[in-house]
Amino acid sequence: MICRMRSLFKGLSVLINDATPISAANVIVENGRIDEIQLGKYGMPDETSFDEVVDAGSLLMMPGVIDSHVHVNEPGRTEWEGFETATAAAAVGGITTIVDMPLNCSPVTTSLKALQTKLRSLQHKCKVDVAFWGGVIPGNKAELRPMIQAGVVGFKCFLIDSGLDEFPHVTEEDLHPVFETLVGTGSVLLVSDFKH
């Protein structure tokens, strides 16, 4: 059985894009995706056909922002910043999704086991959606596909010292088998090679 969800978000001050003036609008969402935007309208004659109606009134309604480079230090260094504070701060700033980098937490996210530890640590703490980068370090290529299957959006590695002993840099020679492992997965690899 497929559960279908239809929602109406209506507001008097809706920002669609930078080419359209802020105006009243209805935003109809079906199964988590925007299906229709009705500019210049506020509400519908029959709102009972919707599973959910959200009335923003005169509050500004706008697309959310995705921050693809966030260092949440949980687990292990939560006193620096954890998921609860990082996602609350993101929400206040209009960010609806953060993508957490694989280092600064302990353990670093370079294995499926470490990813699972991180996933357990964020339970009931997140105010926005969270996605994850996995880490590439020497010798962990067998961990990459399992991490992809578990949901990481891609990987990060360093060609220079990362600043963390537990996240050593790779060499160009280390990358060849990594590239072979990632072929056909649709995954990406971010490579930091800047000098401090």
Backbone hydrogen bonds, N-H to C=O, Kabsch-Sander energy under -0.5 kcal/mol:
donor,donor_aa,acceptor,acceptor_aa,energy
3,C,1,M,-0.5
4,R,2,I,-0.6
7,S,29,V,-3.2
8,L,52,E,-2.5
9,F,27,V,-2.7
10,K,8,L,-0.5
10,K,54,V,-2.7
11,G,25,A,-2.1
12,L,57,G,-3.3
13,S,57,G,-0.6
13,S,59,L,-0.6
14,V,23,S,-2.8
15,L,13,S,-0.5
15,L,61,M,-3.1
16,I,14,V,-0.6
20,T,17,N,-1.0
23,S,14,V,-1.6
25,A,11,G,-2.4
26,N,38,Q,-1.8
27,V,9,F,-3.2
28,I,26,N,-0.5
28,I,36,E,-3.1
29,V,7,S,-2.7
29,V,27,V,-0.5
30,E,33,R,-2.7
31,N,5,M,-3.4
31,N,29,V,-0.5
33,R,30,E,-1.6
35,D,28,I,-3.2
36,E,28,I,-1.7
38,Q,26,N,-3.1
39,L,37,I,-0.8
40,G,24,A,-3.0
41,K,38,Q,-1.1
47,E,45,P,-0.5
49,S,46,D,-0.6
50,F,47,E,-1.3
51,D,6,R,-2.4
52,E,6,R,-1.2
54,V,8,L,-3.2
55,D,53,V,-0.6
56,A,10,K,-3.0
56,A,54,V,-0.7
57,G,10,K,-0.5
59,L,56,A,-2.3
61,M,13,S,-2.8
65,V,94,G,-1.8
67,D,65,V,-0.5
67,D,97,T,-2.7
68,S,66,I,-0.7
70,V,99,V,-2.0
72,V,70,V,-0.8
73,N,71,H,-0.5
73,N,81,E,-1.7
77,R,73,N,-2.3
80,W,77,R,-2.2
81,E,77,R,-1.1
86,A,82,G,-2.6
87,T,83,F,-2.3
88,A,84,E,-1.5
89,A,85,T,-2.4
90,A,86,A,-1.9
91,A,87,T,-2.3
92,V,88,A,-2.0
93,G,89,A,-1.5
94,G,91,A,-1.5
95,I,90,A,-2.6
96,T,65,V,-2.2
96,T,94,G,-0.5
97,T,65,V,-1.5
98,I,129,D,-2.2
99,V,67,D,-2.3
100,D,98,I,-0.6
100,D,131,A,-2.8
101,M,70,V,-3.4
106,S,75,P,-3.7
109,T,102,P,-2.5
110,T,108,V,-1.9
115,L,111,S,-2.2
116,Q,112,L,-2.7
117,T,113,K,-2.0
118,K,114,A,-2.3
119,L,115,L,-2.7
120,R,116,Q,-2.1
121,S,117,T,-1.7
122,L,118,K,-1.0
122,L,119,L,-0.6
123,Q,120,R,-0.9
125,K,122,L,-2.0
126,C,122,L,-0.6
129,D,96,T,-2.3
131,A,98,I,-2.6
133,W,100,D,-2.7
134,G,154,G,-3.0
135,G,109,T,-2.8
136,V,156,K,-2.6
137,I,135,G,-0.5
140,N,137,I,-1.7
143,E,140,N,-2.0
144,L,140,N,-0.5
144,L,141,K,-1.0
145,R,141,K,-0.6
147,M,143,E,-1.9
148,I,144,L,-2.3
149,Q,145,R,-2.7
150,A,146,P,-1.4
151,G,148,I,-1.6
152,V,147,M,-2.2
153,V,132,F,-2.8
154,G,132,F,-0.6
155,F,188,V,-2.3
156,K,134,G,-2.1
157,C,190,L,-2.2
159,L,192,S,-3.0
160,I,192,S,-0.6
167,F,164,L,-1.7
170,V,158,F,-3.0
175,L,171,T,-1.2
176,H,172,E,-0.9
178,V,174,D,-0.8
179,F,175,L,-3.0
180,E,176,H,-2.0
181,T,177,P,-2.0
182,L,178,V,-2.1
183,V,179,F,-1.3
185,T,182,L,-2.2
190,L,155,F,-3.6
192,S,157,C,-2.5
192,S,190,L,-0.5
193,D,191,V,-0.6
